Amino acid sequence: MPSPRDAASIDGSTEGRPAKIGGATLPARPALEVNNVEVIYDEVILVLRGLSLSVPEGSIVALLGSNGAGKSTTLKAITGLVSTEHGEVTEGSIQFRGEELTRLDPAEIVRRGLSLVMEGRHVFEHLSVRENLVAGAYTRSGLDAEREQMVYDYFPSLKERSAMRAGYLSGGEQQMLAIGRALMAEPTLLMLDEPSLGLAPKLVKEIFDIIKRLNRELGTTVLLVEQNARRALEIAEHGFIMESGRIVLDGPAAELADNPDVREFYLGLSETGRRSYRDVKHYRRRKRWL
């Protein structure tokens, strides 16, 4: 318990971010805690195997891994969507700001402040851009004009196309709409599953710049699942590496980016320079963390 003098020395802190007491930086409290979670599909297929991770309040955390590692299942377990695909969380707990989420309905989880932007730009193609945003606000009291304008401020092209059917948008614009629709639910934790998938490099940079702005300007906590490991580690503060349904390595993003195995298996780099994807994919040396 800090003394009044210590309390008076707290400076530069914001909610969820590290505070300083007497010159020492305190770690941010976890917004999300996943503890020893096991997920089984169709009562027989074990996908997550005692998975644990923590996302500090106000941070950007990257979750990396190869295809089939269980990254998307992790996000669906957190948001309750795993039950819609014949899956079940059979062990462990998922807590958001100290409250248990494990058995909650997905809509209730959204109301608690968690939003997921799913892989593949799942917009309502037959609805207009604005109608998609209205749908995103369904867990709130209705469409908030101020919130809608905020989305347009981050994604100006959506305002220009607000009356257009979402199915006629470009791939990049659909990704922006998917993120904007998630923002309409006023999340304090935004989870994104492969936001760069299928986008041109210029659009990838724009999407990642916006993710950084959302974190910096709104204080939104971000859990980012991404195949583009280099981009993800550039904007993240901490990273987790998944293999076969479990976390095999984690640490500060800068340290992971410098880790020889991460560089070789996820960034396509080695001591001898850049390797081709074919070389990395078929490289036979067993990862040191396994």
For each residue, the residues with C-beta under 8 A, 3 or more apart:
1:
2: 6 7 10 21
3: 6 7
4: 7 8
5: 8 9
6: 2 3 9 10 21 22
7: 2 3 4 10 21
8: 4 5
9: 5 6 20 21 22 23
10: 2 6 7 13 19 20 21
11: 20
12: 19 20
13: 10 17 18 19 20
14: 17 58 219
15: 57 58 219
16: 28 29 31 56 57 58 219 221
17: 13 14 28 57 58 219
18: 13 25 26 27 28
19: 10 12 13 25 26
20: 9 10 11 12 13 23 24 25 26
21: 2 6 7 9 10 24 26
22: 6 9
23: 9 20
24: 20 21
25: 18 19 20
26: 18 19 20 21
27: 18 56
28: 16 17 18 56 57 58 59
29: 16 56 57
30: 33 54 55 56 57
31: 16 55 56 57 58 96 97 188 189 221
32: 53 54 55 78 94 95 96 114 189 221 223
33: 30 53 54 55 93 94 95 96
34: 37 51 52 53 54 74 77 78 92 93 94
35: 52 92 93 94 95
36: 50 51 52 91 92 93
37: 34 48 50 51 52 74 77 89 91 92 93 94
38: 46 48 49 50 51 89 90 91 92
39: 46 47 48 70 73 77 82 87 88 89 90 245
40: 43 44 45 46 47 87 88 90
41: 44 45 47 85 86 87 88
42: 45 86 87
43: 40 88
44: 40 41
45: 40 41 42
46: 38 39 40 49 245
47: 39 40 41 70 73 87 245
48: 37 38 39 51 70 73 74 77 245 246
49: 38 46 244 245 246
50: 36 37 38 91 92 246
51: 34 36 37 38 48 70 74 92 242 245 246 247
52: 34 35 36 37 92 247
53: 32 33 34 61 63 74 240 247 250
54: 30 32 33 34
55: 30 31 32 33 59 61 189 221 223
56: 16 27 28 29 30 31 59 61 221 237 238
57: 15 16 17 28 29 30 31 221
58: 14 15 16 17 28 31 215 219 221
59: 28 55 56 215 221 222 237 238
60: 211 212 215 221 222 224 235 236 237
61: 53 55 56 222 223 224 236 237 238 239 240
62: 224 225 226 229 232 233 235 236 238 239 240 253
63: 53 71 74 223 224 225 226 239 240 242
64: 71 225 226 229 232 233 239 240 241 242 256 262 266
65: 69 70 71 241 242 243
66: 69 243
67: 227
68:
69: 65 66 242 243 244 245
70: 39 47 48 51 65 73 74 242 244 245 246
71: 63 64 65 74 75 193 225 242
72: 75 76 119 193 225
73: 39 47 48 70 76 77 82 87 245
74: 34 37 48 51 53 63 70 71 77 78 225 242
75: 71 72 78 79 81 116 118 191 193 223 225
76: 72 73 79 80 81 82 85 87 116
77: 34 37 39 48 73 74 80 82 87 89 94
78: 32 34 74 75 94 101 109 114 116 191 223
79: 75 76 106 109 110 114 116 191
80: 76 77 83 101 104 105 106 108 109
81: 75 76 84 85 106 116
82: 39 73 76 77 85 87 88 89
83: 80 87 88 106
84: 81 106
85: 41 76 81 82
86: 41 42
87: 39 40 41 42 47 73 76 77 82 83
88: 39 40 41 43 82 83
89: 37 38 39 77 82 92 94 102
90: 38 39 40
91: 36 37 38 50
92: 34 35 36 37 38 50 51 52 89 102
93: 33 34 35 36 37 100 102
94: 32 33 34 35 37 77 78 89 100 101 102
95: 32 33 35 98 99 100 101
96: 31 32 33 99 101 109 112 113 114 189
97: 31 113
98: 95
99: 95 96 112
100: 93 94 95 103 104
101: 78 80 94 95 96 104 109 112 114
102: 89 92 93 94
103: 100
104: 80 100 101 108 109 112
105: 80 108 109
106: 79 80 81 83 84 109 110
107: 110 111 139
108: 80 104 105 111 112
109: 78 79 80 96 101 104 105 106 112 114
110: 79 106 107 113 114 115 139 185 187
111: 107 108 139
112: 96 99 101 104 108 109
113: 96 97 110 186 187 188 189
114: 32 78 79 96 101 109 110 187 188 189 191
115: 110 182 183 185 187 189 190 191
116: 75 76 78 79 81 182 191 192 193
117: 178 179 182 190 191 192 193 195
118: 75 122 178 193
119: 72 193 194 197 225
120: 194 197
121: 171 174 175 177 178
122: 118 178
123: 127 132 166 167 169 174 177 178 181
124: 127 131 132 135 166
125: 165 166 167
126: 165 166 167
127: 123 124 131 132 135 165 166
128: 131 132 162 163 164 165 166
129: 132 133 158 161 162 163 164 166 169 177
130: 133 134 148 162 163
131: 124 127 128 134 135
132: 123 124 127 128 129 135 136 166 177 180 181
133: 129 130 136 137 143 148 151 177 180 181 184
134: 130 131 137 138 143 184
135: 124 127 131 132 138 181
136: 132 133 180 181 182 183 184 185
137: 133 134 140 142 143 144 147 184 185
138: 134 135
139: 107 110 111 185
140: 137 144 184 185 186
141: 144
142: 137
143: 133 134 137 147 148 184
144: 137 140 141 147 148 184
145: 148 149
146: 149 150
147: 137 143 144 150 151 183 184 186
148: 130 133 143 144 145 151 152 184
149: 145 146 152 153
150: 146 147 153 154 183
151: 133 147 148 154 155 158 180 183 184
152: 148 149 155 156 158 159 162
153: 149 150 156
154: 150 151 180 183 210 213 214
155: 151 152 158 159 176 177 179 180 210
156: 152 153 159 160
157: 160 161 173 176
158: 129 151 152 155 161 162 173 176 177 180
159: 152 155 156 162
160: 156 157
161: 129 157 158 164 169 173
162: 128 129 130 152 158 159
163: 128 129 130
164: 128 129 161 168 169
165: 125 126 127 128 168
166: 123 124 125 126 127 128 129 132 169 174 177
167: 123 125 126
168: 164 165
169: 123 129 161 164 166 173 174 177
170: 173 174
171: 121 174 175 198 199 203
172: 175 176 199 200 203 206 207
173: 157 158 161 169 170 176 177
174: 121 123 166 169 170 171 177 178
175: 121 171 172 178 179 195 199 203 207
176: 155 157 158 172 173 179 180 207 210
177: 121 123 129 132 133 155 158 166 169 173 174 180 181
178: 117 118 121 122 123 174 175 181 182
179: 117 155 175 176 182 183 190 192 195 207 210
180: 132 133 136 151 154 155 158 176 177 183 184
181: 123 132 133 135 136 177 178 184
182: 115 116 117 136 178 179 185 187 190
183: 115 136 147 150 151 154 179 180 186 187 190 214
184: 133 134 136 137 140 143 144 147 148 151 180 181
185: 110 115 136 137 139 140 182
186: 113 140 147 183
187: 110 113 114 115 182 183 190 220
188: 31 113 114 219 220 221
189: 31 32 55 96 113 114 115 220 221 222 223
190: 115 117 179 182 183 187 214 220 221 222 223
191: 75 78 79 114 115 116 117 222 223 224 225
192: 116 117 179 195 211 222 223 224 225 226
193: 71 72 75 116 117 118 119 225
194: 119 120 197 225 226 227
195: 117 175 179 192 207 208 211 224 226
196: 199 204 207 208 226 227 228 231
197: 119 120 194 227
198: 171
199: 171 172 175 196 203 204 207
200: 172 203 204
201: 204 205
202: 205 206
203: 171 172 175 199 200 206 207
204: 196 199 200 201 207 208 228 231
205: 201 202 208 209
206: 172 202 203 209 210
207: 172 175 176 179 195 196 199 203 204 210 211
208: 195 196 204 205 211 212 231 234 235
209: 205 206 212 213
210: 154 155 176 179 206 207 213 214
211: 60 192 195 207 208 214 215 222 224 235
212: 60 208 209 215 216 235
213: 154 209 210 216 217
214: 154 183 190 210 211 217 218 220 222
215: 58 59 60 211 212 218 219 220 221 222
216: 212 213
217: 213 214
218: 214 215
219: 14 15 16 17 58 188 215
220: 187 188 189 190 214 215
221: 16 31 32 55 56 57 58 59 60 188 189 190 215
222: 59 60 61 189 190 191 192 211 214 215
223: 32 55 61 63 75 78 189 190 191 192
224: 60 61 62 63 191 192 195 211 232 235 236
225: 62 63 64 71 72 74 75 119 191 192 193 194
226: 62 63 64 192 194 195 196 229 231 232
227: 67 194 196 197
228: 196 204 231 232
229: 62 64 226 232 233 262 266 267
230: 233 234 257 267
231: 196 204 208 226 228 234 235
232: 62 64 224 226 228 229 235 236 239 253
233: 62 64 229 230 236 239 253 254 256 257
234: 208 230 231 253 257
235: 60 62 208 211 212 224 231 232
236: 60 61 62 224 232 233 239 253
237: 56 59 60 61 252 253
238: 56 59 61 62 250 251 252 253
239: 61 62 63 64 232 233 236 250 251 252 253 256
240: 53 61 62 63 64 247 249 250
241: 64 65 247 248 249 250 256 262 266 289
242: 51 63 64 65 69 70 71 74 245 246 247 248
243: 65 66 69 246 248 287 289 290
244: 49 69 70
245: 39 46 47 48 49 51 69 70 73 242
246: 48 49 50 51 70 242 243
247: 51 52 53 240 241 242 250
248: 241 242 243 287 289 290
249: 240 241 256 259 261 262 289
250: 53 238 239 240 241 247 256
251: 238 239 255 256 259
252: 237 238 239 255 256
253: 62 232 233 234 236 237 238 239 256 257
254: 233 257 258
255: 251 252 258 259
256: 64 233 239 241 249 250 251 252 253 259 262
257: 230 233 234 253 254 262 263 267
258: 254 255 263
259: 249 251 255 256 262 263
260: 263 264 270 271
261: 249 264 265 287 288 289
262: 64 229 241 249 256 257 259 265 266 267
263: 257 258 259 260 266 267 269 270
264: 260 261 267 268 269 270 275 280 283
265: 261 262 280 283 287
266: 64 229 241 262 263
267: 229 230 257 262 263 264
268: 264 274 275 276 277 280
269: 263 264 273 274 275
270: 260 263 264 273 274 275
271: 260
272: 275
273: 269 270
274: 268 269 270
275: 264 268 269 270 272 279 280 283
276: 268 279 280
277: 268 280 281
278: 281 282
279: 275 276 282 283
280: 264 265 268 275 276 277 283
281: 277 278
282: 278 279
283: 264 265 275 279 280
284:
285:
286: 290
287: 243 248 261 265 290
288: 261
289: 241 243 248 249 261
290: 243 248 286 287
